[in-house]
Amino acid sequence: MRFYLLAIAVTAAGVAATTALAQGPAPLKNDPRRPVARIAADLGVTQEQFAACFSNVDPAPQGTRASAARERANKAVLLPCLREANPAITNARLDAVMDKYRPKGRVAGGKA
């Protein structure tokens, strides 16, 4: 009986792990809407590197745009961290990639 219960527990754990892997990496804790895999690929960093750098960013609430001050503060955290992973990342490249994945793109005059 113990063997049977152990087999069920191991099978259930395996199914849970397989399901989690099939769903991809966990969403970012502070902004689950971002397509992390695509952003990371466009920036030439791993998903884990992007997620670690982004974890200290304070995104605007869903459906709103970040103020210029918030955008500058976030970039001051994000850009140096990403450059540690890929020194070729420029301010312009980061802007272009992040704008590409914003639902409404860049707002005119909102350059940080």
For each residue, the residues with C-beta under 8 A, 3 or more apart:
1: 4 5
2: 5 6
3: 6 7
4: 1 7 8
5: 1 2 8 9
6: 2 3 9 10
7: 3 4 10 11
8: 4 5 11 12
9: 5 6 12 13
10: 6 7 13 14
11: 7 8 14 15
12: 8 9 15 16
13: 9 10 16 17
14: 10 11 17 18
15: 11 12 18 19
16: 12 13 19 20
17: 13 14 20 21
18: 14 15 21 22
19: 15 16 22 23
20: 16 17 23
21: 17 18 24
22: 18 19
23: 19 20
24: 21 37
25: 36 37 47 48 51
26:
27: 31 32 33 34 36
28: 31 32 34 36 51 54 55
29: 32 55
30: 54 55 57 58 59
31: 27 28 34 54 57 59
32: 27 28 29
33: 27 62 103
34: 27 28 31 39 54 101
35: 38 39 101
36: 25 27 28 39 40 47 50 51 54
37: 24 25 40 41 47
38: 35 41 42 101
39: 34 35 36 42 43 50 97 98 101
40: 36 37 43 45 46 47 49 50
41: 37 38 44
42: 38 39 97 100
43: 39 40 50 82 86 89 93 94 97
44: 41 86 88 89
45: 40 49 50 53 82 85 86 89
46: 40 49 50 85
47: 25 36 37 40 50 51
48: 25 51 52
49: 40 45 46 52 53 82 85
50: 36 39 40 43 45 46 47 53 54 82 85
51: 25 28 36 47 48 54 55
52: 48 49 55 81
53: 45 49 50 56 57 77 78 81 82 85
54: 28 30 31 34 36 50 51 57 78
55: 28 29 30 51 52
56: 53 77 78 81
57: 30 31 53 54 74 77 78
58: 30 70 73 74
59: 30 31 66 74
60: 64 65 66 67 70
61: 64
62: 33
63:
64: 60 61
65: 60 104 107 110
66: 59 60 70 71 74
67: 60 70 71
68: 71 72 110 112
69: 72 73
70: 58 60 66 67 73 74
71: 66 67 68 74 75 110 112
72: 68 69 75 76 112
73: 58 69 70 76 77
74: 57 58 59 66 70 71 77 78
75: 71 72 78 79 91 94 112
76: 72 73 79 80
77: 53 56 57 73 74 80 81
78: 53 54 56 57 74 75 81 82 94
79: 75 76 82 83 89 91 94
80: 76 77 83 84
81: 52 53 56 77 78 84 85
82: 43 45 49 50 53 78 79 85 86 89 94
83: 79 80 86 87 89
84: 80 81 87
85: 45 46 49 50 53 81 82 89
86: 43 44 45 82 83 89
87: 83 84
88: 44 93
89: 43 44 45 79 82 83 85 86 93 94
90: 93 94
91: 75 79 94 95
92: 95 96
93: 43 88 89 90 96 97
94: 43 75 78 79 82 89 90 91 97 98
95: 91 92 98 99 106 111 112
96: 92 93 99 100
97: 39 42 43 93 94 100 101
98: 39 94 95 101 102
99: 95 96 102 105 106
100: 42 96 97 105
101: 34 35 38 39 97 98
102: 98 99 105 106
103: 33
104: 65 107
105: 99 100 102
106: 95 99 102 110 111
107: 65 104 110
108:
109:
110: 65 68 71 106 107
111: 95 106
112: 68 71 72 75 95
